[in-house]
Amino acid sequence: MAWMAIMSQPQFENFTASSLYCEKCKASMPVRERLLLVLPGKEIFDYLCTGCSSSVGQREVTEGEKLMAQAMAGQSRRRAPRAHQLMP
């Protein structure tokens, strides 16, 4: 059950892929994310291979996940020391 503890860590809340396996290219390729569809309460993104532009996956982001990401970003900004605090 140790994997459940790992899955609940906040750094895995908003996972985005930087490379995925492309069937056409027969290799793991860098991908770019494209907004595919906006629905009430969620957005669907398509991952496109940068080599051949074929679709290699999708990601759904719900409204709740977007709000959580914004809240987490606000918390990390507040925790970061300011530049004038670092200098004596």
ROMINU-299941 format. One record per residue: residue number from 1; z, y, x of N, C-alpha, C, CB in turn; residue in three letters. Coordinates in steps of 0.02 Angstrom, whole numbers, plus 50000, padded with zeros to 5 digits. Atoms other than C-alpha are relative to their C-alpha. Glycine has a CB too. Example, Ala and Ser with C-alpha at 12.3 -4.5 7.8 and 13.67 -1.06 7.14 Angstrom:
<pts>
+-----+-------+-------+-------+-------+-------+-------+-------+-------+-------+-------+-------+-------+-----+
|   i |   n.Z |   n.Y |   n.X |  ca.Z |  ca.Y |  ca.X |   c.Z |   c.Y |   c.X |  cb.Z |  cb.Y |  cb.X |  aa |
+-----+-------+-------+-------+-------+-------+-------+-------+-------+-------+-------+-------+-------+-----+
|   1 | 50000 | 49941 | 50045 | 50390 | 49775 | 50615 | 50000 | 50060 | 50045 | 50062 | 50001 | 49950 | Ala |
|   2 | 49997 | 49941 | 49958 | 50357 | 49947 | 50684 | 50037 | 50055 | 49961 | 49929 | 50023 | 50020 | Ser |
+-----+-------+-------+-------+-------+-------+-------+-------+-------+-------+-------+-------+-------+-----+
</pts>
This chain:
<pts>
+-----+-------+-------+-------+-------+-------+-------+-------+-------+-------+-------+-------+-------+-----+
|   i |   n.Z |   n.Y |   n.X |  ca.Z |  ca.Y |  ca.X |   c.Z |   c.Y |   c.X |  cb.Z |  cb.Y |  cb.X |  aa |
+-----+-------+-------+-------+-------+-------+-------+-------+-------+-------+-------+-------+-------+-----+
|   1 | 50000 | 49940 | 50040 | 50000 | 50000 | 50000 | 50000 | 50064 | 50042 | 50059 | 50000 | 49954 | Met |
|   2 | 50001 | 49941 | 49956 | 49994 | 50116 | 50152 | 49939 | 50043 | 49987 | 50002 | 49978 | 50073 | Ala |
|   3 | 50061 | 49962 | 50013 | 49817 | 50167 | 50104 | 50010 | 50049 | 49943 | 49942 | 49954 | 49984 | Trp |
|   4 | 49988 | 49954 | 50056 | 49884 | 50247 | 49944 | 50033 | 50064 | 50025 | 50044 | 49967 | 49946 | Met |
|   5 | 49968 | 49941 | 49971 | 49993 | 50364 | 50047 | 49948 | 50044 | 50034 | 50055 | 49981 | 50050 | Ala |
|   6 | 50052 | 49963 | 49967 | 49841 | 50414 | 50148 | 49955 | 50035 | 49949 | 49958 | 49954 | 50045 | Ile |
|   7 | 50044 | 49972 | 50051 | 49736 | 50443 | 49992 | 50030 | 50061 | 49966 | 49982 | 49948 | 49949 | Met |
|   8 | 49968 | 49945 | 50035 | 49864 | 50563 | 49920 | 50010 | 50062 | 50044 | 50066 | 49978 | 49973 | Ser |
|   9 | 49992 | 49942 | 49956 | 49863 | 50680 | 50071 | 49951 | 50054 | 49980 | 49990 | 49980 | 50073 | Gln |
|  10 | 50042 | 49945 | 50024 | 49793 | 50853 | 50028 | 49935 | 50009 | 50039 | 50039 | 50063 | 50003 | Pro |
|  11 | 50061 | 49988 | 49962 | 49663 | 50855 | 50168 | 49941 | 49958 | 49974 | 50011 | 49985 | 50073 | Gln |
|  12 | 50053 | 50041 | 50028 | 49564 | 50722 | 50073 | 49982 | 50020 | 49929 | 50020 | 49928 | 50002 | Phe |
|  13 | 50014 | 49978 | 50068 | 49560 | 50818 | 49909 | 49928 | 50022 | 49991 | 50046 | 50056 | 49981 | Glu |
|  14 | 50067 | 49972 | 50006 | 49392 | 50902 | 49942 | 49956 | 49973 | 50056 | 50002 | 50077 | 50003 | Asn |
|  15 | 50040 | 50033 | 49949 | 49286 | 50781 | 50041 | 49926 | 50017 | 49990 | 50010 | 49925 | 49997 | Phe |
|  16 | 50072 | 49990 | 50002 | 49107 | 50831 | 50082 | 49971 | 49963 | 50060 | 49982 | 50077 | 50002 | Thr |
|  17 | 50032 | 50039 | 49947 | 48987 | 50727 | 50186 | 49958 | 50045 | 50045 | 49956 | 49945 | 49970 | Ala |
|  18 | 50043 | 49964 | 49953 | 48902 | 50792 | 50342 | 49940 | 49956 | 50020 | 50039 | 50021 | 50063 | Ser |
|  19 | 50056 | 50045 | 49988 | 48794 | 50637 | 50369 | 50009 | 49938 | 49958 | 49995 | 49981 | 50076 | Ser |
|  20 | 50001 | 50060 | 50041 | 48746 | 50488 | 50262 | 49941 | 49957 | 50021 | 49997 | 50017 | 49924 | Leu |
|  21 | 50055 | 50045 | 49984 | 48634 | 50335 | 50282 | 49941 | 50015 | 49955 | 50022 | 49926 | 49994 | Tyr |
|  22 | 50062 | 49989 | 50037 | 48455 | 50369 | 50229 | 49958 | 49937 | 50003 | 49960 | 50062 | 50029 | Cys |
|  23 | 50040 | 50061 | 50004 | 48355 | 50220 | 50169 | 49930 | 50010 | 50028 | 49996 | 49976 | 49927 | Glu |
|  24 | 50068 | 49987 | 49974 | 48187 | 50301 | 50212 | 50000 | 50006 | 50076 | 49973 | 50065 | 49969 | Lys |
|  25 | 49997 | 49990 | 49928 | 48238 | 50354 | 50387 | 50032 | 49940 | 50037 | 50039 | 50063 | 50016 | Cys |
|  26 | 49967 | 50060 | 49972 | 48336 | 50191 | 50415 | 50053 | 50019 | 50052 | 49949 | 49953 | 50031 | Lys |
|  27 | 49949 | 49977 | 49953 | 48475 | 50289 | 50502 | 50049 | 50046 | 49963 | 49968 | 50037 | 50061 | Ala |
|  28 | 49953 | 49950 | 50025 | 48628 | 50394 | 50471 | 49973 | 50068 | 50019 | 50073 | 49989 | 50029 | Ser |
|  29 | 50032 | 49936 | 49989 | 48559 | 50569 | 50451 | 50045 | 50057 | 49976 | 49932 | 50003 | 49964 | Met |
|  30 | 49964 | 49941 | 50027 | 48634 | 50744 | 50432 | 49974 | 50015 | 49930 | 49991 | 50061 | 50047 | Pro |
|  31 | 50020 | 49984 | 50069 | 48632 | 50800 | 50251 | 50017 | 50072 | 49984 | 50034 | 49952 | 49950 | Val |
|  32 | 49983 | 49935 | 50027 | 48632 | 50963 | 50158 | 50016 | 49990 | 49927 | 49942 | 50053 | 50010 | Arg |
|  33 | 49977 | 50006 | 50069 | 48715 | 50989 | 49991 | 49963 | 50051 | 49957 | 50077 | 50011 | 49996 | Glu |
|  34 | 50036 | 49957 | 50046 | 48618 | 51060 | 49844 | 50032 | 49994 | 49931 | 49924 | 49982 | 49997 | Arg |
|  35 | 49973 | 50000 | 50068 | 48690 | 51111 | 49675 | 49946 | 49973 | 49954 | 50023 | 50071 | 49979 | Leu |
|  36 | 50049 | 50033 | 50042 | 48603 | 50996 | 49553 | 50007 | 50019 | 49927 | 50005 | 49926 | 50008 | Leu |
|  37 | 49989 | 49990 | 50071 | 48685 | 51027 | 49385 | 50068 | 50032 | 49989 | 49995 | 49934 | 49962 | Leu |
|  38 | 49937 | 49969 | 50020 | 48819 | 51138 | 49309 | 50014 | 49981 | 49928 | 49998 | 50078 | 50009 | Val |
|  39 | 49980 | 50022 | 50067 | 48909 | 51064 | 49159 | 50067 | 50032 | 49984 | 50005 | 49922 | 49996 | Leu |
|  40 | 49933 | 49974 | 50017 | 49062 | 51124 | 49062 | 50054 | 49957 | 50033 | 50010 | 50001 | 49922 | Pro |
|  41 | 49944 | 50035 | 49967 | 49209 | 51077 | 49171 | 49983 | 49966 | 50065 | 50027 | 49950 | 49955 | Gly |
|  42 | 50016 | 50031 | 49936 | 49112 | 51008 | 49321 | 49931 | 50021 | 50025 | 50003 | 49924 | 49995 | Lys |
|  43 | 50064 | 49987 | 49968 | 48969 | 51034 | 49443 | 49980 | 49937 | 50038 | 50004 | 50062 | 50049 | Glu |
|  44 | 50025 | 50058 | 49965 | 48859 | 50898 | 49517 | 49956 | 50024 | 50058 | 49960 | 49952 | 49952 | Ile |
|  45 | 50037 | 49983 | 49940 | 48793 | 50915 | 49695 | 49961 | 49940 | 50024 | 50048 | 50026 | 50055 | Phe |
|  46 | 50043 | 50052 | 49973 | 48653 | 50814 | 49774 | 49999 | 50007 | 50075 | 49927 | 50004 | 49970 | Asp |
|  47 | 50006 | 50000 | 49927 | 48652 | 50765 | 49958 | 49928 | 49982 | 50018 | 50050 | 49950 | 50032 | Tyr |
|  48 | 50069 | 50011 | 49979 | 48479 | 50779 | 50037 | 49997 | 49988 | 50075 | 49956 | 50061 | 49982 | Leu |
|  49 | 50011 | 50015 | 49930 | 48427 | 50701 | 50202 | 49962 | 50057 | 50033 | 49961 | 49933 | 50009 | Cys |
|  50 | 50035 | 49945 | 49966 | 48377 | 50836 | 50327 | 49936 | 49977 | 50034 | 50046 | 50032 | 50051 | Thr |
|  51 | 50061 | 50026 | 49969 | 48244 | 50721 | 50400 | 49942 | 49994 | 49953 | 50014 | 49933 | 50030 | Gly |
|  52 | 50056 | 50013 | 50046 | 48142 | 50674 | 50247 | 50010 | 50032 | 49931 | 49991 | 49925 | 49992 | Cys |
|  53 | 49984 | 49964 | 50062 | 48224 | 50776 | 50106 | 50011 | 49954 | 49939 | 49946 | 50048 | 49983 | Ser |
|  54 | 49986 | 50043 | 50057 | 48259 | 50622 | 50000 | 50074 | 50003 | 49981 | 49979 | 49927 | 50016 | Ser |
|  55 | 49931 | 50000 | 50024 | 48417 | 50611 | 49894 | 50036 | 49938 | 50026 | 50002 | 50003 | 49923 | Ser |
|  56 | 49963 | 50057 | 49973 | 48548 | 50502 | 49978 | 50070 | 49993 | 49969 | 50007 | 50008 | 50076 | Val |
|  57 | 49935 | 50006 | 50033 | 48700 | 50533 | 49867 | 50015 | 50060 | 49957 | 50055 | 49990 | 50051 | Gly |
|  58 | 49979 | 49945 | 50044 | 48791 | 50643 | 49743 | 50076 | 50008 | 50005 | 49979 | 49988 | 49928 | Gln |
|  59 | 49928 | 49985 | 50001 | 48961 | 50725 | 49727 | 50013 | 50042 | 49938 | 50023 | 50037 | 50065 | Arg |
|  60 | 49979 | 49962 | 50058 | 49048 | 50788 | 49570 | 50063 | 50039 | 50016 | 50011 | 49954 | 49939 | Glu |
|  61 | 49942 | 49958 | 49990 | 49171 | 50931 | 49575 | 50022 | 50024 | 49931 | 49985 | 50060 | 50048 | Val |
|  62 | 49975 | 49978 | 50064 | 49279 | 50958 | 49422 | 50032 | 50069 | 50007 | 50051 | 49950 | 49971 | Thr |
|  63 | 49970 | 49933 | 50001 | 49351 | 51127 | 49371 | 50071 | 49997 | 50032 | 50004 | 50027 | 49928 | Glu |
|  64 | 49933 | 50008 | 49972 | 49525 | 51062 | 49416 | 49999 | 49994 | 50076 | 50034 | 49939 | 49970 | Gly |
|  65 | 50007 | 50007 | 49927 | 49468 | 51013 | 49591 | 49984 | 50067 | 50032 | 49947 | 49947 | 50017 | Glu |
|  66 | 50017 | 49934 | 49973 | 49392 | 51185 | 49618 | 50062 | 50045 | 50001 | 49945 | 50033 | 49958 | Lys |
|  67 | 49939 | 49959 | 50002 | 49554 | 51270 | 49564 | 50050 | 49977 | 50053 | 50032 | 49996 | 49931 | Leu |
|  68 | 49954 | 50026 | 49949 | 49656 | 51155 | 49677 | 49977 | 50021 | 50070 | 50004 | 49922 | 49995 | Met |
|  69 | 50027 | 49979 | 49935 | 49542 | 51194 | 49825 | 50014 | 50073 | 50014 | 49925 | 49986 | 50005 | Ala |
|  70 | 49987 | 49929 | 49992 | 49561 | 51380 | 49795 | 50074 | 50012 | 50013 | 49977 | 50039 | 49938 | Gln |
|  71 | 49928 | 49993 | 49990 | 49750 | 51363 | 49784 | 50020 | 49977 | 50071 | 50039 | 49960 | 49948 | Ala |
|  72 | 49984 | 50025 | 49933 | 49757 | 51259 | 49944 | 49975 | 50049 | 50054 | 49969 | 49930 | 50011 | Met |
|  73 | 50027 | 49952 | 49952 | 49647 | 51386 | 50035 | 50045 | 50061 | 50003 | 49928 | 50020 | 49981 | Ala |
|  74 | 49955 | 49943 | 50002 | 49763 | 51526 | 49980 | 50065 | 49985 | 50036 | 50015 | 50020 | 49929 | Gly |
|  75 | 49939 | 50020 | 49967 | 49915 | 51430 | 50043 | 49991 | 49998 | 50076 | 50025 | 49932 | 49975 | Gln |
|  76 | 50010 | 50006 | 49927 | 49839 | 51395 | 50214 | 49989 | 50070 | 50031 | 49939 | 49955 | 50015 | Ser |
|  77 | 50007 | 49932 | 49975 | 49792 | 51580 | 50232 | 50067 | 50034 | 50007 | 49954 | 50041 | 49955 | Arg |
|  78 | 49934 | 49969 | 49998 | 49970 | 51632 | 50194 | 50042 | 49972 | 50056 | 50036 | 49992 | 49934 | Arg |
|  79 | 49961 | 50032 | 49948 | 50041 | 51509 | 50321 | 49977 | 50019 | 50070 | 49998 | 49925 | 49992 | Arg |
|  80 | 50028 | 49985 | 49935 | 49928 | 51562 | 50463 | 50033 | 50063 | 50029 | 49923 | 50009 | 49996 | Ala |
|  81 | 49970 | 49939 | 49971 | 50011 | 51684 | 50585 | 49948 | 50054 | 50008 | 50032 | 49984 | 50068 | Pro |
|  82 | 50045 | 49943 | 49993 | 49935 | 51855 | 50592 | 49992 | 50017 | 50074 | 50026 | 50062 | 49960 | Arg |
|  83 | 50015 | 49986 | 49930 | 49857 | 51917 | 50753 | 50054 | 50044 | 50032 | 49931 | 50034 | 50007 | Ala |
|  84 | 49950 | 49956 | 49970 | 49987 | 52053 | 50779 | 50067 | 49965 | 50009 | 50009 | 50063 | 49957 | His |
|  85 | 49938 | 50039 | 49990 | 50126 | 51923 | 50763 | 49997 | 49958 | 50062 | 50013 | 49956 | 49940 | Gln |
|  86 | 50007 | 50042 | 49941 | 50055 | 51822 | 50907 | 50011 | 50039 | 50064 | 49932 | 49969 | 50001 | Leu |
|  87 | 49994 | 49961 | 49938 | 50058 | 51964 | 51034 | 50071 | 50030 | 50004 | 49947 | 50057 | 50002 | Met |
|  88 | 49932 | 49972 | 49991 | 50226 | 52021 | 51107 | 50001 | 50076 | 49996 | 50030 | 49978 | 50066 | Pro |
+-----+-------+-------+-------+-------+-------+-------+-------+-------+-------+-------+-------+-------+-----+
</pts>
